[in-house]
């Protein structure tokens, strides 16, 4: 069995897990996939929207790790500064109560 790339070990979601388990990480390795329930449909649509799931033939898909990680990096660039700012504000408010 082939070893998965390190980048594949950080991927989340049941749909991604299915594609990784079948090593569908390139157009040549595409597999047939149809979501079974509402949760899988949500993840499937999300991955299609960000470009991480790519269709090579009708109903045959592969998981694009590069597109997935580019989306994760964009998410971090957007939300990490906001989280830091909120944390600093919470800390400042907490110190105001502590000093009294």
C-alpha positions as a Markdown table, in Angstrom:
| # | Residue | x | y | z |
|---|---|---|---|---|
| 1 | Unk | 0.0 | 0.0 | 0.0 |
| 2 | Unk | 1.2 | 3.5 | -0.8 |
| 3 | Unk | 2.0 | 5.9 | 2.0 |
| 4 | Unk | -0.1 | 9.0 | 2.1 |
| 5 | Unk | 1.7 | 12.4 | 1.8 |
| 6 | Unk | 2.1 | 14.3 | 5.1 |
| 7 | Unk | -0.3 | 17.0 | 3.8 |
| 8 | Unk | -3.0 | 14.3 | 3.5 |
| 9 | Unk | -2.9 | 13.5 | 7.2 |
| 10 | Unk | -4.2 | 17.0 | 8.1 |
| 11 | Unk | -7.3 | 16.9 | 6.0 |
| 12 | Unk | -10.7 | 16.9 | 7.8 |
| 13 | Unk | -14.1 | 15.6 | 6.9 |
| 14 | Unk | -15.7 | 12.2 | 6.1 |
| 15 | Unk | -15.7 | 12.8 | 2.4 |
| 16 | Unk | -12.0 | 13.7 | 2.3 |
| 17 | Unk | -11.3 | 10.6 | 4.4 |
| 18 | Unk | -13.1 | 8.4 | 1.8 |
| 19 | Unk | -11.0 | 9.8 | -1.0 |
| 20 | Unk | -7.8 | 9.6 | 0.9 |
| 21 | Unk | -8.5 | 6.0 | 1.9 |
| 22 | Unk | -8.9 | 5.1 | -1.8 |
| 23 | Unk | -5.8 | 7.2 | -2.7 |
| 24 | Unk | -7.9 | 9.3 | -5.2 |
| 25 | Unk | -5.4 | 12.1 | -5.2 |
| 26 | Unk | -4.9 | 12.6 | -8.9 |
| 27 | Unk | -7.0 | 12.5 | -12.1 |
| 28 | Unk | -5.7 | 9.0 | -12.9 |
| 29 | Unk | -6.9 | 7.7 | -9.5 |
| 30 | Unk | -10.4 | 9.2 | -9.6 |
| 31 | Unk | -13.2 | 7.2 | -8.0 |
| 32 | Unk | -16.9 | 7.1 | -8.3 |
| 33 | Unk | -18.6 | 8.9 | -5.4 |
| 34 | Unk | -22.2 | 9.8 | -4.5 |
| 35 | Unk | -22.9 | 11.3 | -1.0 |
| 36 | Unk | -25.0 | 8.9 | 1.1 |
| 37 | Unk | -26.5 | 11.4 | 3.6 |
| 38 | Unk | -27.0 | 15.1 | 4.4 |
| 39 | Unk | -23.6 | 15.4 | 6.2 |
| 40 | Unk | -21.7 | 13.9 | 3.3 |
| 41 | Unk | -23.6 | 16.1 | 0.9 |
| 42 | Unk | -22.6 | 19.2 | 2.9 |
| 43 | Unk | -18.9 | 18.2 | 2.9 |
| 44 | Unk | -19.0 | 17.2 | -0.8 |
| 45 | Unk | -20.5 | 20.5 | -1.8 |
| 46 | Unk | -18.0 | 22.4 | 0.3 |
| 47 | Unk | -15.0 | 20.6 | -1.2 |
| 48 | Unk | -16.4 | 21.2 | -4.7 |
| 49 | Unk | -17.0 | 24.9 | -4.0 |
| 50 | Unk | -13.3 | 25.4 | -2.8 |
| 51 | Unk | -12.0 | 23.3 | -5.7 |
| 52 | Unk | -10.7 | 20.4 | -3.6 |
| 53 | Unk | -12.9 | 17.9 | -5.4 |
| 54 | Unk | -12.5 | 17.7 | -9.1 |
| 55 | Unk | -14.5 | 15.7 | -11.6 |
| 56 | Unk | -12.7 | 14.0 | -14.5 |
| 57 | Unk | -15.7 | 12.1 | -15.8 |
| 58 | Unk | -19.4 | 12.1 | -14.9 |
| 59 | Unk | -19.5 | 10.8 | -11.3 |
| 60 | Unk | -15.7 | 10.2 | -11.0 |
| 61 | Unk | -13.9 | 12.5 | -8.6 |
| 62 | Unk | -10.4 | 13.0 | -7.2 |
| 63 | Unk | -9.3 | 15.1 | -4.2 |
| 64 | Unk | -6.9 | 18.0 | -4.9 |
| 65 | Unk | -4.7 | 18.4 | -1.8 |
| 66 | Unk | -3.1 | 21.6 | -3.1 |
| 67 | Unk | -6.5 | 23.3 | -3.5 |
| 68 | Unk | -7.6 | 22.2 | -0.1 |
| 69 | Unk | -4.5 | 23.5 | 1.6 |
| 70 | Unk | -4.6 | 26.8 | -0.3 |
| 71 | Unk | -8.2 | 27.3 | 1.0 |
| 72 | Unk | -7.0 | 26.5 | 4.6 |
| 73 | Unk | -4.2 | 29.0 | 4.3 |
| 74 | Unk | -6.6 | 31.7 | 3.1 |
| 75 | Unk | -9.0 | 30.9 | 6.0 |
| 76 | Unk | -6.1 | 31.3 | 8.4 |
| 77 | Unk | -5.0 | 34.6 | 6.9 |
| 78 | Unk | -8.5 | 35.9 | 7.3 |
| 79 | Unk | -9.4 | 34.6 | 10.8 |
| 80 | Unk | -6.2 | 34.4 | 12.8 |
| 81 | Unk | -5.7 | 38.2 | 13.1 |
| 82 | Unk | -9.3 | 38.6 | 14.2 |
| 83 | Unk | -8.9 | 35.8 | 16.8 |
| 84 | Unk | -5.8 | 37.6 | 18.1 |
| 85 | Unk | -7.6 | 40.9 | 18.3 |
| 86 | Unk | -10.5 | 39.4 | 20.2 |
| 87 | Unk | -8.1 | 37.7 | 22.6 |
| 88 | Unk | -6.3 | 40.9 | 23.3 |
| 89 | Unk | -9.6 | 42.7 | 23.9 |
| 90 | Unk | -10.7 | 40.0 | 26.3 |
| 91 | Unk | -7.4 | 40.1 | 28.1 |
| 92 | Unk | -7.6 | 43.9 | 28.4 |
| 93 | Unk | -11.1 | 43.7 | 29.9 |
| 94 | Unk | -10.1 | 41.0 | 32.3 |
| 95 | Unk | -7.2 | 43.1 | 33.6 |
| 96 | Unk | -9.5 | 46.1 | 34.1 |
| 97 | Unk | -11.6 | 43.9 | 36.5 |
| 98 | Unk | -8.5 | 42.5 | 38.2 |
| 99 | Unk | -7.0 | 46.0 | 38.9 |
| 100 | Unk | -10.1 | 47.2 | 40.9 |
